[in-house]
Amino acid sequence: MTANPTPNINPNPNSTPDVSWRKKYRAPLMNAAFWGFWIGFFLAHQGGTTNNAVMTSVSYVIFTLACLVPLVTKK
C-alpha cells in the first residue's frame, strides 16, 4: 500500500473535479445572449420600419431567450 506523499493533491492527474454545466458553458451562453440581443434589435427595427409583424414577433422571442440565458447561468 502506498501513501500519498503530498497531501491535498489528487494522485490521478486525469480526473477533473465536477464542474456544473452553468459554470462550464457560461462564456458561450453569455456570448450567445449578447448576439441574441443584437439580432433581436435588428429584427425589431426592420420589422417596425417595414411594418412586418413576423419580424417583430421573432424579435420578441429572441429577446426573451437572450434575457433568460443570464438568469439561468448566473453564478
C-alpha positions as semicolon CSV with decimal commas, in nm:
position;residue;x (nm);y (nm);z (nm)
1;M;0,000;0,000;0,000
2;T;0,146;0,339;-0,097
3;A;0,082;0,663;0,079
4;N;0,035;0,991;-0,097
5;P;0,346;1,196;-0,011
6;T;0,182;1,533;-0,077
7;P;-0,148;1,596;0,098
8;N;-0,443;1,761;-0,080
9;I;-0,320;1,672;-0,428
10;N;-0,515;1,432;-0,641
11;P;-0,290;1,136;-0,731
12;N;-0,480;1,085;-1,057
13;P;-0,399;1,381;-1,287
14;N;-0,657;1,272;-1,547
15;S;-0,954;1,312;-1,318
16;T;-1,115;1,654;-1,309
17;P;-1,344;1,787;-1,039
18;D;-1,712;1,801;-1,123
19;V;-1,799;2,141;-1,266
20;S;-2,161;2,243;-1,306
21;W;-2,287;2,296;-1,658
22;R;-2,365;2,658;-1,569
23;K;-2,000;2,731;-1,499
24;K;-1,875;2,515;-1,785
25;Y;-2,088;2,679;-2,056
26;R;-2,123;3,028;-1,906
27;A;-1,898;3,211;-2,154
28;P;-2,050;3,063;-2,472
29;L;-2,405;3,113;-2,343
30;M;-2,338;3,474;-2,247
31;N;-2,183;3,529;-2,589
32;A;-2,496;3,381;-2,749
33;A;-2,715;3,610;-2,537
34;F;-2,511;3,912;-2,648
35;W;-2,557;3,824;-3,013
36;G;-2,923;3,743;-2,947
37;F;-2,978;4,098;-2,827
38;W;-2,816;4,241;-3,139
39;I;-3,016;4,016;-3,370
40;G;-3,332;4,095;-3,176
41;F;-3,272;4,469;-3,203
42;F;-3,208;4,440;-3,575
43;L;-3,523;4,235;-3,633
44;A;-3,729;4,471;-3,419
45;H;-3,601;4,769;-3,617
46;Q;-3,657;4,606;-3,953
47;G;-3,998;4,475;-3,851
48;G;-4,101;4,817;-3,726
49;T;-3,983;5,013;-4,029
50;T;-4,136;4,773;-4,280
51;N;-4,448;4,708;-4,070
52;N;-4,372;4,334;-4,068
53;A;-4,539;4,167;-3,770
54;V;-4,349;3,839;-3,818
55;M;-4,010;4,002;-3,774
56;T;-4,130;4,188;-3,467
57;S;-4,269;3,869;-3,314
58;V;-3,946;3,681;-3,383
59;S;-3,751;3,963;-3,221
60;Y;-3,966;3,927;-2,907
61;V;-3,883;3,557;-2,892
62;I;-3,511;3,623;-2,937
63;F;-3,519;3,897;-2,672
64;T;-3,691;3,663;-2,429
65;L;-3,434;3,389;-2,483
66;A;-3,147;3,637;-2,457
67;C;-3,286;3,763;-2,125
68;L;-3,336;3,416;-1,983
69;V;-2,982;3,297;-2,056
70;P;-2,813;3,520;-1,793
71;L;-3,075;3,428;-1,537
72;V;-3,013;3,058;-1,589
73;T;-2,634;3,081;-1,600
74;K;-2,588;3,318;-1,307
75;K;-2,325;3,226;-1,050
